[in-house]
Amino acid sequence: LMDAFQCDCQTLLTRFELTYNTHFQNFCEIWREMQFSLIFDVYYMVTDKAKFRMTLSDWKCLMDLHQKVKVEEYLDANYILCKLIVDRAFIHCLSDIE
């Protein structure tokens, strides 16, 4: 399952890169086309939630993205990220590898 998820994430990022359009709206369109919003739904349906591993550099990148999301007023993305933070969906770690 993890391999399939990783493959889907890579496909999402590759499709976004190939558009040569860095606007968040473009990313959202691809996200919706690939039905990634279902991941958020499934995450909140599961009672024993896994944590998203975040290194310090990952966290900084996520916070930079969050800042851009707030400035551009992407309310859906802001809500989702804030909800994940408040619900402690992230675990901070020293490396990407367990």
C-alpha positions in Angstrom: 0.0 0.0 0.0 2.8 2.4 0.9 4.5 1.7 -2.5 1.3 2.5 -4.3 0.9 5.7 -2.3 4.4 6.8 -3.0 4.0 6.1 -6.7 0.8 8.2 -6.7 2.5 11.1 -4.9 5.4 11.0 -7.4 2.9 11.0 -10.3 1.1 14.0 -8.7 4.4 15.9 -8.4 5.6 14.9 -11.9 2.3 16.0 -13.5 2.5 19.3 -11.6 6.2 19.9 -12.7 5.3 19.1 -16.3 2.7 21.9 -16.5 5.5 24.5 -15.9 2.8 26.4 -14.0 3.7 26.9 -10.3 0.3 28.4 -9.3 -1.3 26.6 -6.4 -4.6 26.5 -8.3 -2.9 24.4 -10.9 -1.7 22.0 -8.3 -5.2 21.8 -6.8 -6.7 20.9 -10.1 -4.3 17.9 -10.5 -4.9 17.0 -6.8 -8.7 16.9 -7.5 -8.3 15.0 -10.8 -6.2 12.3 -9.0 -8.7 12.2 -6.1 -6.1 12.9 -3.4 -8.8 14.6 -1.3 -10.0 11.0 -0.5 -6.7 10.6 1.5 -7.8 13.3 3.9 -11.2 11.7 4.3 -9.8 8.2 4.9 -7.2 9.5 7.4 -10.0 10.9 9.5 -12.1 7.7 9.2 -9.4 5.6 10.7 -9.3 5.4 14.5 -5.7 4.4 14.9 -4.1 7.2 12.9 -0.6 7.0 11.6 1.6 10.1 12.0 3.3 11.9 9.2 7.0 11.8 9.8 8.6 15.3 9.5 12.2 16.2 9.7 13.1 19.8 10.6 13.8 20.6 7.0 10.5 19.0 5.9 8.7 21.0 8.6 10.3 24.3 7.5 9.2 23.6 3.9 5.7 22.8 5.1 5.6 26.1 7.1 6.8 28.0 4.1 4.0 26.5 2.0 1.6 27.3 4.8 2.6 30.9 4.7 2.1 31.1 1.0 -1.3 29.4 1.3 -2.4 32.0 3.9 -1.1 34.9 1.8 -2.9 33.7 -1.3 -6.0 32.9 0.8 -6.4 29.3 -0.3 -8.9 28.6 2.5 -9.4 24.9 1.8 -5.7 24.2 2.0 -5.3 26.4 5.0 -8.1 24.6 6.8 -6.7 21.1 6.0 -3.2 22.0 7.1 -4.4 23.7 10.3 -6.6 20.7 11.1 -3.8 18.3 10.7 -1.5 20.4 13.0 -4.2 20.8 15.7 -5.0 17.1 15.6 -1.2 16.3 16.0 -1.0 14.4 12.7 2.7 15.1 12.4 5.6 13.5 14.3 8.9 15.3 14.3 11.9 13.1 13.7 15.6 13.3 13.0 15.6 11.4 9.7 13.3 10.3 6.9 14.0 6.7 7.8 12.4 4.9 10.7 
